[in-house]
Amino acid sequence: MSNVSIEEELAFLRAAVDELSDMVARQDTEIATLTRRVEMLMRRAAEQEADGGGGVVLGDERPPHY
């Protein structure tokens, strides 16, 4: 391999590593955001369950007060 092709390959690999690093950083931020949202939803669901309500009526199902 000539020096030029080695340098081209190295430049390509550096660009690929930089792109992957950026992608991992974005995914880390997104995972952290999603984790916080899931935790918030879990707390909210637990609060509704503790309050004894918050059931969801689906389709033509009658609510319990009928």
NORHUSUL-V436919 format. One record per residue. N is the residue number from 0. RES is the residue in one letter. PHI is phi as a letter, one per 30 degrees, with the letter a starting at -180 (none if undefined). PSI is psi in degrees with one decimal (NA if undefined). Layout:
N&RES&PHI&PSI ; N&RES&PHI&PSI
//
This chain:
0&M&none&135.8 ; 1&S&d&164.3 ; 2&N&e&-36.2 ; 3&V&d&-46.7 ; 4&S&d&-33.0 ; 5&I&d&-42.0 ; 6&E&d&-38.1 ; 7&E&d&-43.9 ; 8&E&d&-43.2 ; 9&L&d&-42.9 ; 10&A&d&-43.0 ; 11&F&d&-45.6 ; 12&L&d&-38.8 ; 13&R&d&-42.9 ; 14&A&d&-41.5 ; 15&A&d&-43.0 ; 16&V&d&-42.9 ; 17&D&d&-42.8 ; 18&E&d&-44.2 ; 19&L&d&-37.7 ; 20&S&d&-43.8 ; 21&D&d&-41.0 ; 22&M&d&-43.9 ; 23&V&d&-40.3 ; 24&A&d&-42.9 ; 25&R&d&-42.4 ; 26&Q&d&-37.2 ; 27&D&d&-43.7 ; 28&T&d&-44.0 ; 29&E&d&-41.3 ; 30&I&d&-42.0 ; 31&A&d&-42.8 ; 32&T&d&-47.2 ; 33&L&d&-37.4 ; 34&T&d&-44.5 ; 35&R&d&-41.0 ; 36&R&d&-41.5 ; 37&V&d&-43.4 ; 38&E&d&-42.6 ; 39&M&d&-44.2 ; 40&L&d&-37.7 ; 41&M&d&-42.5 ; 42&R&d&-44.3 ; 43&R&d&-44.0 ; 44&A&d&-40.7 ; 45&A&d&-39.2 ; 46&E&d&-42.2 ; 47&Q&d&-40.3 ; 48&E&d&-39.5 ; 49&A&d&-32.6 ; 50&D&d&-9.9 ; 51&G&i&14.9 ; 52&G&b&-159.7 ; 53&G&i&13.1 ; 54&G&d&151.1 ; 55&V&c&129.6 ; 56&V&d&124.9 ; 57&L&c&133.8 ; 58&G&h&-131.9 ; 59&D&c&19.7 ; 60&E&d&134.0 ; 61&R&d&137.8 ; 62&P&d&158.1 ; 63&P&d&-19.6 ; 64&H&d&0.7 ; 65&Y&d&NA
//
